[in-house]
């Protein structure tokens, strides 16, 4: 069974100019101190809150059954906000730290982003999966005409 094709209405309603969710999953290496990783991640959080207005939601959550597993949950205003984040010095720094401290780091993007943005994401040093919106609504995009 093939992928469901989004309707033209949904493509108009959810595109590179609408908000989407990005999940970053990381598995900290057992030899790395958890507090070290948490402190590093907190610094990244403190930096983006002041420099990235298009990053609407940014949380760092711990998996309930694995003290070494964490999840970043981000909501971006649009593709431009994600691209700004990917080009930031902070993103480069946290990526390097994740490579040093994590056995596994991967991204999941929930929502519709442009093919051009996917090309940029696919060049990252870790895997990225895309989950396109089939239907739904978002109150985050209330100013966008549908």
C-alpha positions as CSV (number, residue, x, y, z in Angstrom):
1,X,0.0,0.0,0.0
2,X,1.5,3.4,-1.0
3,X,1.6,6.6,0.8
4,X,-1.6,8.6,1.1
5,X,-1.4,11.7,-1.2
6,X,-2.4,14.9,0.6
7,X,-5.3,16.7,-0.9
8,X,-4.8,20.0,-2.7
9,X,-6.6,21.7,0.2
10,X,-4.2,20.3,2.8
11,X,-1.2,21.2,0.6
12,X,-2.5,24.8,0.6
13,X,-3.2,24.8,4.3
14,X,0.0,23.1,5.4
15,X,3.2,24.1,3.5
16,X,6.6,25.6,4.1
17,X,4.9,28.7,5.6
18,X,3.1,26.9,8.3
19,X,4.2,25.6,11.7
20,X,5.4,22.1,12.3
21,X,6.9,19.9,15.0
22,X,10.4,18.6,15.2
23,X,11.4,15.8,17.6
24,X,15.0,15.2,18.3
25,X,15.7,11.8,20.0
26,X,19.0,11.2,21.8
27,X,20.5,8.3,23.7
28,X,23.3,9.5,26.0
29,X,26.3,7.2,26.1
30,X,26.4,5.3,29.5
31,X,30.0,6.6,30.2
32,X,28.8,10.2,30.0
33,X,27.6,11.9,33.1
34,X,23.9,12.6,32.8
35,X,24.3,15.9,34.6
36,X,27.0,17.0,32.1
37,X,24.6,16.2,29.2
38,X,21.7,18.0,30.9
39,X,23.8,21.1,31.7
40,X,25.0,21.2,28.0
41,X,21.5,20.9,26.8
42,X,20.2,23.6,29.2
43,X,22.8,26.0,27.8
44,X,21.6,25.4,24.3
45,X,18.0,26.0,25.4
46,X,18.9,29.3,27.1
47,X,20.7,30.5,23.9
48,X,17.9,29.8,21.5
49,X,15.2,31.4,23.6
50,X,16.9,34.8,23.1
51,X,18.0,34.4,19.5
52,X,15.3,32.5,17.6
53,X,11.9,34.0,17.7
54,X,10.7,31.5,15.1
55,X,11.3,28.7,17.5
56,X,7.9,28.8,19.2
57,X,8.3,25.8,21.6
58,X,11.5,24.2,22.8
59,X,11.5,21.6,25.5
60,X,13.9,18.9,26.7
61,X,12.1,15.8,28.1
62,X,13.4,12.6,29.7
63,X,12.0,9.3,28.6
64,X,10.1,7.7,31.5
65,X,11.8,4.3,31.3
66,X,15.3,5.1,30.3
67,X,17.4,7.7,32.3
68,X,19.8,8.0,29.3
69,X,17.1,8.8,26.7
70,X,15.9,12.3,26.0
71,X,13.6,14.0,23.6
72,X,13.8,17.6,22.3
73,X,10.4,18.9,21.2
74,X,10.5,21.9,19.0
75,X,7.7,23.8,17.2
76,X,8.9,26.0,14.3
77,X,6.9,28.9,12.9
78,X,7.8,27.8,9.4
79,X,10.7,26.5,7.2
80,X,12.5,29.8,7.5
81,X,12.7,29.4,11.2
82,X,14.1,25.9,11.0
83,X,16.6,27.0,8.4
84,X,17.7,29.9,10.7
85,X,18.1,27.4,13.5
86,X,20.1,24.9,11.3
87,X,22.5,27.7,10.3
88,X,23.0,29.0,13.8
89,X,26.3,28.7,15.7
90,X,24.3,27.2,18.6
91,X,23.0,24.4,16.4
92,X,26.5,23.5,15.2
93,X,27.7,23.5,18.8
94,X,25.0,21.2,20.1
95,X,25.4,18.9,17.2
96,X,29.0,18.5,18.0
97,X,28.2,17.8,21.6
98,X,25.6,15.3,20.7
99,X,28.1,13.4,18.5
100,X,30.5,13.4,21.5
101,X,28.0,12.4,24.1
102,X,25.3,10.3,22.4
103,X,25.2,6.9,20.8
104,X,22.1,7.8,18.8
105,X,20.7,11.1,17.7
106,X,17.9,11.4,15.1
107,X,15.2,13.9,14.1
108,X,11.6,13.4,13.2
109,X,9.7,16.2,11.4
110,X,5.9,16.2,11.7
111,X,4.3,18.5,9.2
112,X,4.9,19.6,5.6
113,X,8.1,21.3,4.7
114,X,9.5,22.2,1.3
115,X,11.6,19.8,-0.8
116,X,14.4,22.4,-0.6
117,X,14.3,22.3,3.2
118,X,14.4,18.5,3.1
119,X,17.5,18.6,0.9
120,X,19.2,20.7,3.6
121,X,18.1,18.5,6.4
122,X,19.2,15.4,4.6
123,X,22.8,16.8,4.6
124,X,22.9,16.7,8.4
125,X,25.2,14.2,10.1
126,X,22.3,12.2,11.6
127,X,19.1,10.7,10.2
128,X,16.0,12.7,9.6
129,X,12.5,11.2,9.1
130,X,9.6,13.1,7.6
131,X,5.9,12.6,8.6
132,X,3.7,14.7,6.2
133,X,0.4,16.0,7.4
134,X,-2.6,14.2,5.7
135,X,-5.3,16.3,7.5
136,X,-5.9,18.3,10.6
137,X,-5.8,21.8,11.8
138,X,-3.4,24.1,13.6
139,X,-4.3,27.1,15.7
140,X,-0.6,28.2,15.4
141,X,-1.4,29.3,11.8
142,X,-4.5,31.3,12.5
143,X,-3.3,34.2,10.4
144,X,-2.7,32.0,7.3
145,X,-5.6,32.1,4.8
146,X,-7.0,28.6,4.0
